[in-house]
Amino acid sequence: MIIVAAAALVTNIGGIRGARFRSAVANSVTNSPGAQAMITPPTATTETTGLPTTALAQQEGISHAVSMVRSAVVSISGATPPGQVTAPYGLSYIRPYTSNVGPIGSGIIVDSRGYILTTFQTVGKAREVEVTLFSAGRQKYQAEVIATDPGTDLVLLKVRSFDSFPAAIMGNSDSLEVGDLVFAVGSPFGFSKTVTMGIISTHRRQLTIDGVRYPDMIQTDAAINDGDAGGPLINIKGEVVGINVAYFVPGNHFTGIGFALPVNNAMPLLTAIQ
């Protein structure tokens, strides 16, 4: 009430005396105990408004990470299935998606000279396949198998061209932590360059698929479906940290349990391009 009365009094005082009085009143109010909190409301900051600046930065970071790798992802067709393709039940390799042009899988360009990393399930018994690049108007190229690694289910292809291609950056899968954001990129059900987001559910998962033992699979809840085999799993930096290989689909239903081979396990195979 003292402050209200003083303010009313100030409005009735004019001239220089009034100005001096107003200044004195303001100083007395400002310097009185607890008055600062009464007359100065809290300033809105990013900390008190839901971190909008941080959220925007995160969104931009995700968009940038995805853009770094999408142009290096290819779809692969013309493969010869390694065996009879049946509906998966439980833990199994990711099936190619069967379309009117035949099985379709995914791959990732790992070298600008046109070397592509994919999986044996995607290529099958074929020695030559057709790859579609989406960074230059859906250009199609023939690519031949130049190396395989039965222990990891990985295959290395080489495009028959002397063109320069957009290549992905290889990351370090040993640095992954549970809870890290990751993105799976591929051609699920023929929908090319599809991106899904999830986290690292666990890493170094020991699995046995069709009699092959994998001691350190990356498990993720990023959606992985038919046609995603051979596509990359990338981290928030846009680096490839895994190659999508398997999923768990009891009753042929999506469960949010997919598996990628750590990219560090592919390094021995990549020495073939040196």
Rosetta silent file (secondary structure, phi, psi, omega in degrees, C-alpha in Angstrom):
SEQUENCE: MIIVAAAALVTNIGGIRGARFRSAVANSVTNSPGAQAMITPPTATTETTGLPTTALAQQEGISHAVSMVRSAVVSISGATPPGQVTAPYGLSYIRPYTSNVGPIGSGIIVDSRGYILTTFQTVGKAREVEVTLFSAGRQKYQAEVIATDPGTDLVLLKVRSFDSFPAAIMGNSDSLEVGDLVFAVGSPFGFSKTVTMGIISTHRRQLTIDGVRYPDMIQTDAAINDGDAGGPLINIKGEVVGINVAYFVPGNHFTGIGFALPVNNAMPLLTAIQ
SCORE:     score description
SCORE:     0.000 S_00000001
   1 L     0.000  -32.229  177.667    0.000    0.000    0.000 S_00000001
   2 H   -62.476  -41.006 -179.658    2.940    2.338    0.638 S_00000001
   3 H   -65.586  -42.086  179.953    4.109    1.829   -2.937 S_00000001
   4 H   -63.428  -44.356  179.928    0.624    2.536   -4.354 S_00000001
   5 H   -63.734  -42.303  179.418    0.265    5.714   -2.293 S_00000001
   6 H   -62.993  -41.128  179.324    3.707    6.920   -3.310 S_00000001
   7 H   -63.903  -38.944  178.508    2.923    6.309   -6.961 S_00000001
   8 H   -65.479  -39.079  178.932   -0.322    8.294   -6.649 S_00000001
   9 H   -65.247  -40.335 -179.792    1.547   11.125   -5.016 S_00000001
  10 H   -59.400  -39.397 -177.231    4.147   11.162   -7.755 S_00000001
  11 H   -65.196  -18.624 -178.641    1.481   11.673  -10.427 S_00000001
  12 L   -98.216    2.832 -178.181    0.427   14.924   -8.712 S_00000001
  13 L  -110.964  126.528 -177.077    3.901   16.450   -8.530 S_00000001
  14 L  -114.483  179.066  174.836    5.220   18.233  -11.600 S_00000001
  15 H    69.790 -161.733 -175.897    8.372   19.941  -12.782 S_00000001
  16 H   -65.872  -41.856  179.352   11.870   19.299  -11.567 S_00000001
  17 H   -58.714  -40.679  178.989   10.742   18.590   -7.980 S_00000001
  18 H   -62.397  -42.040 -179.904    8.388   15.949   -9.336 S_00000001
  19 H   -62.599  -44.762  179.649   11.154   14.343  -11.372 S_00000001
  20 H   -63.866  -39.537 -179.507   13.474   14.274   -8.383 S_00000001
  21 H   -65.796  -41.658  178.407   10.730   12.856   -6.211 S_00000001
  22 H   -60.885  -40.530  178.536    9.901   10.165   -8.725 S_00000001
  23 H   -63.388  -41.622 -179.992   13.567    9.205   -8.868 S_00000001
  24 H   -64.457  -42.340  179.019   13.755    9.036   -5.097 S_00000001
  25 H   -62.599  -43.446 -179.905   10.632    6.872   -4.901 S_00000001
  26 H   -61.356  -41.274  179.914   11.979    4.542   -7.572 S_00000001
  27 H   -65.953  -39.902 -178.723   15.262    4.179   -5.732 S_00000001
  28 H   -67.534  -36.966  178.722   13.561    3.501   -2.432 S_00000001
  29 H   -68.475  -43.960 -178.031   11.340    0.851   -4.007 S_00000001
  30 H   -63.699  -36.862 -174.697   14.235   -0.800   -5.824 S_00000001
  31 H   -89.354   -6.151 -179.654   16.417   -0.884   -2.741 S_00000001
  32 L   -73.634  148.104 -178.078   13.744   -2.093   -0.326 S_00000001
  33 L   -59.361  128.569  176.479   14.016   -5.777    0.778 S_00000001
  34 L    78.569   -6.508 -175.952   12.175   -8.134   -1.583 S_00000001
  35 H   -69.667  -33.238 -177.667   11.045   -5.299   -3.819 S_00000001
  36 H   -57.582  -42.583 -179.970   13.182   -6.399   -6.769 S_00000001
  37 H   -67.256  -28.422 -177.146   11.257   -9.657   -7.067 S_00000001
  38 H   -75.143  -34.296 -173.143    7.967   -7.750   -6.846 S_00000001
  39 H  -104.928   -9.031 -179.244    8.610   -5.338   -9.709 S_00000001
  40 L  -116.875   99.269 -179.615   10.846   -7.434  -12.001 S_00000001
  41 L   -67.916  154.813  178.981    9.028  -10.459  -13.462 S_00000001
  42 L   -60.212  138.744  177.791   11.175  -13.438  -14.479 S_00000001
  43 L   -80.742  131.329  178.609   12.577  -13.123  -17.977 S_00000001
  44 L   -67.671  127.208  178.414   11.465  -15.906  -20.353 S_00000001
  45 L  -127.541  171.691  177.767   14.450  -17.962  -21.425 S_00000001
  46 L   -63.044  -25.555  179.840   14.951  -21.135  -23.407 S_00000001
  47 L   -72.600  -27.805 -176.253   15.300  -22.947  -20.075 S_00000001
  48 L  -101.780    1.846 -177.586   11.796  -21.852  -18.950 S_00000001
  49 L  -125.487   32.617  173.627    9.980  -22.258  -22.261 S_00000001
  50 L    79.884   19.476  175.937   10.604  -25.866  -23.225 S_00000001
  51 L    53.773   53.719 -178.251   14.009  -25.362  -24.860 S_00000001
  52 H   -63.606  -38.364 -179.577   12.717  -24.258  -28.282 S_00000001
  53 H   -64.408  -42.810  179.135   16.168  -23.275  -29.514 S_00000001
  54 H   -65.462  -40.639  179.101   17.624  -26.623  -28.503 S_00000001
  55 H   -62.947  -41.291  178.954   14.732  -28.522  -30.101 S_00000001
  56 H   -64.651  -41.065  178.460   15.213  -26.602  -33.343 S_00000001
  57 H   -63.851  -38.838  177.786   18.934  -27.342  -33.292 S_00000001
  58 H   -64.062  -42.929  178.980   18.196  -31.019  -32.741 S_00000001
  59 H   -62.038  -43.791  179.481   15.783  -31.077  -35.662 S_00000001
  60 H   -64.717  -36.718  178.561   18.320  -29.396  -37.916 S_00000001
  61 H   -65.081  -40.796  178.295   20.968  -31.851  -36.738 S_00000001
  62 H   -64.645  -46.554 -179.879   18.765  -34.840  -37.581 S_00000001
  63 H   -60.241  -40.312  179.930   17.907  -33.449  -41.005 S_00000001
  64 H   -66.867  -42.856 -179.053   21.577  -32.821  -41.726 S_00000001
  65 H   -60.992  -43.995 -179.384   22.615  -36.303  -40.590 S_00000001
  66 H   -66.553  -41.277 -178.579   20.015  -37.956  -42.821 S_00000001
  67 H   -64.639  -26.309 -179.573   20.889  -35.774  -45.820 S_00000001
  68 H   -67.379  -25.693 -172.605   24.528  -36.818  -45.504 S_00000001
  69 H  -114.281  -23.689 -172.761   23.720  -40.460  -46.230 S_00000001
  70 H   -59.459  -37.358 -177.919   20.494  -40.676  -48.269 S_00000001
  71 L   -69.517  -16.269  179.990   22.210  -39.883  -51.570 S_00000001
  72 L   -95.166   -3.282  179.875   24.595  -42.790  -50.979 S_00000001
  73 E   -89.040  136.255 -178.916   21.824  -45.360  -50.414 S_00000001
  74 E  -125.275  158.469  169.091   20.857  -47.501  -53.409 S_00000001
  75 E  -102.251  148.372 -175.057   18.215  -50.080  -54.172 S_00000001
  76 E  -123.432  129.520  179.107   19.353  -53.411  -55.601 S_00000001
  77 E  -135.308  171.650 -179.534   17.360  -55.596  -57.977 S_00000001
  78 L    82.257   15.443 -179.606   17.979  -58.533  -60.261 S_00000001
  79 L   -77.693  158.731  173.304   19.256  -60.755  -57.486 S_00000001
  80 E  -105.736  111.278 -176.264   19.007  -64.527  -57.457 S_00000001
  81 L   -52.554  139.158 -179.327   17.529  -65.591  -54.102 S_00000001
  82 L   -67.035  -15.304 -179.412   19.937  -67.797  -52.125 S_00000001
  83 L  -172.137 -172.398  179.487   17.125  -70.254  -51.495 S_00000001
  84 L   -64.588  127.273 -179.151   13.382  -70.559  -51.309 S_00000001
  85 L   -86.354  116.691 -179.802   11.967  -67.320  -49.959 S_00000001
  86 L  -122.451  161.742  178.645    9.482  -68.038  -47.217 S_00000001
  87 L   -64.860  131.800 -179.201    7.689  -65.835  -44.745 S_00000001
  88 L   -70.339  151.156  173.885    9.935  -65.235  -41.737 S_00000001
  89 L  -141.682  113.295 -175.935    8.865  -66.442  -38.356 S_00000001
  90 L    82.911 -144.319 -177.356   10.819  -65.266  -35.358 S_00000001
  91 E   -78.613  124.741 -179.443   14.468  -64.339  -35.803 S_00000001
  92 E  -158.846  164.661  172.669   15.548  -64.365  -39.441 S_00000001
  93 E   -64.122  151.285  176.876   17.504  -62.527  -42.093 S_00000001
  94 L   -68.717  128.493  178.758   15.678  -59.603  -43.662 S_00000001
  95 L   -78.646  147.480  166.206   13.930  -60.749  -46.820 S_00000001
  96 L   -65.403  155.080  175.032   14.174  -58.819  -50.085 S_00000001
  97 E   -87.451  126.423 -178.514   10.888  -57.286  -51.111 S_00000001
  98 E   -89.574  115.549 -179.664    9.435  -59.160  -54.072 S_00000001
  99 E  -118.010 -172.125  179.935    8.005  -56.773  -56.667 S_00000001
 100 L   -71.771  -10.001  176.028    7.050  -57.041  -60.339 S_00000001
 101 L  -104.391    6.318  179.940   10.725  -56.505  -61.217 S_00000001
 102 E   104.903 -172.634 -178.316   11.926  -59.185  -58.838 S_00000001
 103 E   -62.582  141.162  178.008   13.517  -59.024  -55.390 S_00000001
 104 E  -126.852  128.141  176.132   14.520  -55.562  -54.178 S_00000001
 105 E  -129.370 -163.248 -175.881   17.027  -54.879  -51.430 S_00000001
 106 E  -131.111  166.372  176.951   19.271  -52.049  -50.323 S_00000001
 107 E  -160.518  169.979 -178.376   22.932  -51.095  -50.249 S_00000001
 108 E  -133.974  130.164  178.176   25.228  -48.242  -49.305 S_00000001
 109 E   -74.690  122.329 -176.462   27.983  -46.654  -51.408 S_00000001
 110 E  -109.585   -3.049  178.576   31.167  -46.758  -49.341 S_00000001
 111 E  -151.223  138.662 -174.999   33.599  -45.377  -51.909 S_00000001
 112 L   -64.151  -13.818  177.657   33.179  -42.674  -54.563 S_00000001
 113 L   -79.402   -2.370  175.559   34.500  -45.077  -57.215 S_00000001
 114 L   102.739   26.991  175.075   31.228  -46.994  -56.955 S_00000001
 115 E   -88.453  134.010 -174.458   31.855  -49.657  -54.310 S_00000001
 116 E  -126.167  133.653  176.643   28.676  -50.744  -52.552 S_00000001
 117 E  -101.442  131.236  177.615   28.251  -52.689  -49.338 S_00000001
 118 E  -149.210 -163.160 -178.295   25.186  -54.918  -49.010 S_00000001
 119 E  -117.990  159.144  178.894   24.222  -58.378  -47.739 S_00000001
 120 H   -62.921  -34.686  179.251   24.284  -61.857  -49.196 S_00000001
 121 H   -64.089  -28.561  179.047   20.528  -62.112  -48.660 S_00000001
 122 H   -76.832  -39.609 -175.560   20.086  -59.108  -50.949 S_00000001
 123 H   -91.507  -36.912 -178.575   22.320  -60.392  -53.752 S_00000001
 124 E    67.910 -137.960 -177.321   21.875  -64.118  -53.369 S_00000001
 125 L   -90.219    0.271 -178.619   23.675  -66.254  -55.913 S_00000001
 126 L   -68.310  145.051  174.369   23.827  -63.548  -58.576 S_00000001
 127 L   -99.320  -11.602  178.983   27.230  -62.397  -59.775 S_00000001
 128 E  -145.878  137.200 -178.895   25.786  -59.237  -61.258 S_00000001
 129 E  -135.407  171.140  176.476   22.881  -57.050  -60.150 S_00000001
 130 E  -107.012  131.335  178.504   21.263  -53.769  -61.059 S_00000001
 131 E  -115.706  141.705  178.656   21.584  -50.823  -58.676 S_00000001
 132 E  -113.628  122.773  176.460   19.466  -47.689  -58.758 S_00000001
 133 E   -97.389  139.120 -175.753   20.933  -44.410  -57.564 S_00000001
 134 L  -108.594    3.005 -179.729   18.500  -41.728  -56.465 S_00000001
 135 L   -86.130   -9.901 -177.356   20.927  -38.806  -56.278 S_00000001
 136 L  -140.729   55.262  175.600   20.923  -38.244  -60.044 S_00000001
 137 L    71.275   39.011  176.544   17.455  -38.911  -61.406 S_00000001
 138 L    56.879   46.111  177.021   17.151  -42.611  -60.557 S_00000001
 139 E   -69.462  143.321  179.890   20.088  -43.663  -62.703 S_00000001
 140 E  -113.394  141.043  179.183   20.570  -47.403  -63.075 S_00000001
 141 E  -136.729  155.410  169.281   23.903  -49.209  -63.283 S_00000001
 142 E   -89.530  141.447  179.348   25.108  -52.755  -63.459 S_00000001
 143 E  -135.977  142.523 -178.937   27.256  -53.858  -60.560 S_00000001
 144 E  -112.574  151.045  177.574   29.253  -57.022  -60.073 S_00000001
 145 E   -76.510  124.550  179.526   30.100  -58.952  -56.936 S_00000001
 146 E  -114.738  -15.750  178.479   33.805  -58.586  -56.175 S_00000001
 147 E  -161.271  147.308  177.188   34.036  -59.919  -52.616 S_00000001
 148 E  -136.376  155.835  177.032   31.947  -61.779  -50.057 S_00000001
 149 E  -136.032   93.876 -177.871   32.297  -62.579  -46.381 S_00000001
 150 L   -58.919  -26.245 -178.574   30.143  -65.563  -45.334 S_00000001
 151 L   -70.720  -22.755  179.922   31.043  -64.954  -41.700 S_00000001
 152 L  -116.978   -5.262 -177.490   29.294  -61.588  -41.676 S_00000001
 153 L    69.529   20.535 -177.902   26.734  -62.084  -44.497 S_00000001
 154 E  -101.296  150.025  179.118   28.246  -59.066  -46.276 S_00000001
 155 E  -133.388  141.947  176.394   28.909  -58.574  -49.995 S_00000001
 156 E  -111.263  125.844  179.218   30.936  -55.910  -51.784 S_00000001
 157 E  -108.777  157.476  173.102   29.758  -54.728  -55.206 S_00000001
 158 E  -130.329  122.752  178.308   31.476  -52.552  -57.818 S_00000001
 159 E   -68.820  137.460  178.187   29.444  -50.395  -60.206 S_00000001
 160 L   -82.101   77.913 -179.068   30.492  -50.782  -63.840 S_00000001
 161 L  -166.429  152.818  175.042   31.222  -47.111  -64.396 S_00000001
 162 L  -101.676   12.662  176.975   34.052  -44.626  -64.059 S_00000001
 163 L   -69.044  164.646  174.142   31.693  -41.973  -62.687 S_00000001
 164 L  -100.542  134.792 -173.710   32.161  -40.484  -59.250 S_00000001
 165 L  -120.186  152.011  176.222   29.441  -41.370  -56.746 S_00000001
 166 L   -69.568  125.403 -177.057   28.316  -39.910  -53.403 S_00000001
 167 L  -113.069  145.325  178.278   29.816  -42.048  -50.663 S_00000001
 168 L   -80.326  160.324  177.325   28.773  -42.383  -47.040 S_00000001
 169 E   -94.955  129.939  178.594   31.113  -41.768  -44.121 S_00000001
 170 E   -81.912  133.531  178.572   32.001  -44.817  -42.051 S_00000001
 171 L  -100.127 -167.945  179.834   31.625  -44.397  -38.291 S_00000001
 172 L  -115.594  103.041 -176.723   32.964  -46.326  -35.316 S_00000001
 173 H   -68.570  -18.181  178.523   30.432  -48.883  -34.123 S_00000001
 174 H   -70.189  -17.204 -177.799   32.509  -49.565  -30.992 S_00000001
 175 H   -89.645   -0.026 -178.409   31.562  -46.112  -29.685 S_00000001
 176 L   -67.837  145.193  176.066   27.809  -46.826  -29.665 S_00000001
 177 L  -126.057  150.434  176.161   25.904  -46.605  -26.404 S_00000001
 178 L   -61.048  131.018 -178.185   22.484  -47.922  -25.447 S_00000001
 179 L   100.626  -11.534  178.244   19.988  -45.127  -25.999 S_00000001
 180 L   -62.372  140.352  174.051   21.871  -43.471  -28.880 S_00000001
 181 E   -71.401  136.212  176.667   19.632  -42.141  -31.652 S_00000001
 182 E  -140.579  162.131 -178.325   19.992  -44.046  -34.925 S_00000001
 183 E  -134.513  133.019  175.952   18.316  -44.044  -38.333 S_00000001
 184 E  -101.974  133.588 -178.936   17.716  -46.937  -40.725 S_00000001
 185 E  -125.913  133.436 -179.856   17.672  -46.116  -44.438 S_00000001
 186 E  -176.073 -155.198 -178.274   16.591  -48.490  -47.187 S_00000001
 187 L  -125.713   62.640 -179.158   13.843  -49.606  -49.555 S_00000001
 188 H   -63.083  126.915  179.506   11.199  -51.281  -47.369 S_00000001
 189 H    53.798   28.913  177.208    8.538  -52.868  -49.556 S_00000001
 190 H    86.900   -1.952  178.150   10.043  -51.017  -52.513 S_00000001
 191 L   -83.794   94.196 -171.605    9.698  -47.529  -51.005 S_00000001
 192 L   -66.135  152.311  175.997   13.187  -46.283  -51.796 S_00000001
 193 L    56.635   33.045  176.935   15.225  -43.969  -49.547 S_00000001
 194 E   -79.275  135.985  179.838   12.874  -44.477  -46.611 S_00000001
 195 E  -116.108  131.993  173.102   14.236  -43.274  -43.263 S_00000001
 196 E  -126.043  151.868 -175.505   13.080  -44.551  -39.878 S_00000001
 197 E  -118.802  145.797  176.039   14.288  -43.427  -36.468 S_00000001
 198 E  -162.879 -158.094  177.977   14.907  -45.285  -33.240 S_00000001
 199 E  -128.773  169.086  169.806   17.512  -45.886  -30.583 S_00000001
 200 E   -76.662  108.734 -179.844   20.165  -48.462  -29.836 S_00000001
 201 E   -72.271  -39.833  172.059   18.129  -50.930  -27.792 S_00000001
 202 E  -166.573  163.192  176.060   21.248  -52.876  -26.938 S_00000001
 203 E  -131.367  166.810 -175.488   24.557  -53.710  -28.551 S_00000001
 204 E    58.986   39.170  176.582   26.803  -56.768  -28.673 S_00000001
 205 E   -77.155  126.454  179.110   23.726  -58.991  -28.821 S_00000001
 206 E   -86.798  121.393 -177.673   24.730  -62.620  -29.388 S_00000001
 207 E  -134.315  154.692  170.778   22.565  -64.249  -32.044 S_00000001
 208 E  -127.046  119.699 -178.132   22.533  -67.353  -34.191 S_00000001
 209 E  -122.605  120.188 -179.151   20.711  -67.049  -37.522 S_00000001
 210 L    50.346   40.670  176.879   20.440  -70.047  -39.832 S_00000001
 211 L    83.617   -3.052  178.626   23.386  -71.652  -38.074 S_00000001
 212 E  -100.309  128.655 -176.925   25.644  -68.582  -38.315 S_00000001
 213 E   -93.895  130.641  176.566   26.732  -67.097  -34.995 S_00000001
 214 E  -118.584  115.305 -171.803   26.920  -63.329  -34.603 S_00000001
 215 E   -85.174  -14.545 -171.095   28.566  -62.276  -31.325 S_00000001
 216 E  -147.084   49.628 -179.760   27.932  -58.523  -31.325 S_00000001
 217 E   -68.791  147.946  172.924   24.818  -57.494  -33.228 S_00000001
 218 E   -90.607  124.088  176.874   23.343  -54.008  -32.798 S_00000001
 219 E  -101.208  134.753 -179.108   19.682  -54.162  -31.759 S_00000001
 220 E  -140.419  155.382  174.411   17.437  -51.206  -32.625 S_00000001
 221 L  -100.136    6.680  170.648   13.763  -50.310  -32.587 S_00000001
 222 L   -61.380  135.421 -175.299   14.072  -48.266  -35.805 S_00000001
 223 L   -61.719  124.110  177.734   11.585  -49.852  -38.219 S_00000001
 224 L  -128.360  123.827 -174.611   13.300  -52.467  -40.424 S_00000001
 225 L  -133.787 -179.742  177.555   11.203  -54.358  -42.964 S_00000001
 226 L   -52.883  131.061 -178.868   11.436  -56.458  -46.126 S_00000001
 227 L    99.242  -11.064 -179.572   13.718  -54.686  -48.591 S_00000001
 228 L   -87.656   -9.212 -177.849   15.857  -52.989  -45.923 S_00000001
 229 L   -59.004  132.129  179.806   18.577  -55.652  -45.939 S_00000001
 230 L    91.357  -12.714  177.777   21.932  -54.125  -46.802 S_00000001
 231 L   -76.806  161.950 -175.840   20.820  -50.593  -45.978 S_00000001
 232 E   -86.167  152.724  164.984   22.755  -48.535  -43.450 S_00000001
 233 E  -107.689  122.646 -174.791   22.099  -47.807  -39.809 S_00000001
 234 E  -118.096  157.795  178.261   23.486  -44.321  -39.143 S_00000001
 235 L   -95.877 -175.871 -175.458   24.181  -42.264  -36.041 S_00000001
 236 L   -68.275  -14.023  177.393   23.276  -38.651  -35.262 S_00000001
 237 L   -88.793   -4.472 -177.288   26.448  -37.516  -37.058 S_00000001
 238 L    84.424   15.107  179.682   25.333  -39.087  -40.324 S_00000001
 239 E   -95.537  144.167  176.517   27.972  -41.831  -40.109 S_00000001
 240 E   -75.650  121.975  178.848   27.276  -45.460  -40.990 S_00000001
 241 E  -115.124   -9.745 -179.997   27.566  -47.548  -37.830 S_00000001
 242 E  -161.151  163.032  174.984   25.829  -50.718  -38.990 S_00000001
 243 E  -117.761  123.236 -175.263   24.418  -52.680  -41.928 S_00000001
 244 E   -67.934  125.521 -170.397   20.832  -53.883  -41.478 S_00000001
 245 E  -125.866  -40.716 -169.942   20.805  -57.672  -41.564 S_00000001
 246 E  -142.998  167.441  175.054   18.031  -59.278  -39.515 S_00000001
 247 E  -151.093  166.705  177.907   14.737  -58.780  -37.705 S_00000001
 248 E  -115.382  110.787 -172.882   12.455  -60.556  -35.279 S_00000001
 249 L  -133.996   72.384  176.630    9.007  -60.999  -36.806 S_00000001
 250 H   -65.505  131.188 -178.985    6.852  -63.645  -35.137 S_00000001
 251 H    69.195   19.326  178.042    3.713  -64.165  -37.165 S_00000001
 252 H    61.109   32.360  179.242    5.136  -61.901  -39.894 S_00000001
 253 L  -115.655  142.501  177.440    4.319  -58.817  -37.802 S_00000001
 254 L   -65.189  134.778 -176.429    6.564  -55.835  -37.146 S_00000001
 255 L  -121.688   -8.458 -175.388    7.853  -55.905  -33.576 S_00000001
 256 L    78.262   21.745  177.509   10.349  -53.064  -33.370 S_00000001
 257 L  -123.491  102.403  178.194   13.236  -55.517  -32.998 S_00000001
 258 E  -124.892  161.830 -175.858   15.799  -55.235  -35.771 S_00000001
 259 E  -134.245  139.542  177.763   19.476  -56.057  -35.974 S_00000001
 260 E  -126.289  143.872  175.975   22.414  -54.506  -37.757 S_00000001
 261 E   -79.002  129.927  178.247   25.926  -55.815  -38.176 S_00000001
 262 E   -55.748  134.314 -176.007   28.472  -53.403  -36.642 S_00000001
 263 H   -65.114  -25.024  177.401   30.234  -51.562  -39.453 S_00000001
 264 H   -62.037  -27.446  178.182   33.599  -52.236  -37.824 S_00000001
 265 H   -71.251  -16.205  179.854   33.058  -55.899  -38.691 S_00000001
 266 H   -88.166   -9.399 -174.757   32.958  -54.913  -42.361 S_00000001
 267 H   -59.543  -39.920  176.796   36.406  -53.323  -42.369 S_00000001
 268 H   -59.803  -37.207  178.899   38.267  -56.519  -43.388 S_00000001
 269 H   -68.722  -36.357 -178.345   35.977  -56.797  -46.414 S_00000001
 270 H   -70.635  -13.739  176.157   36.507  -53.140  -47.316 S_00000001
 271 H   -65.505  -15.691  179.627   40.231  -53.704  -47.604 S_00000001
 272 H   -68.367  -16.033 -178.310   39.439  -55.207  -51.031 S_00000001
 273 H   -98.842    2.656 -179.825   38.918  -51.680  -52.376 S_00000001
 274 L   -72.280    0.000    0.000   42.281  -50.292  -51.324 S_00000001
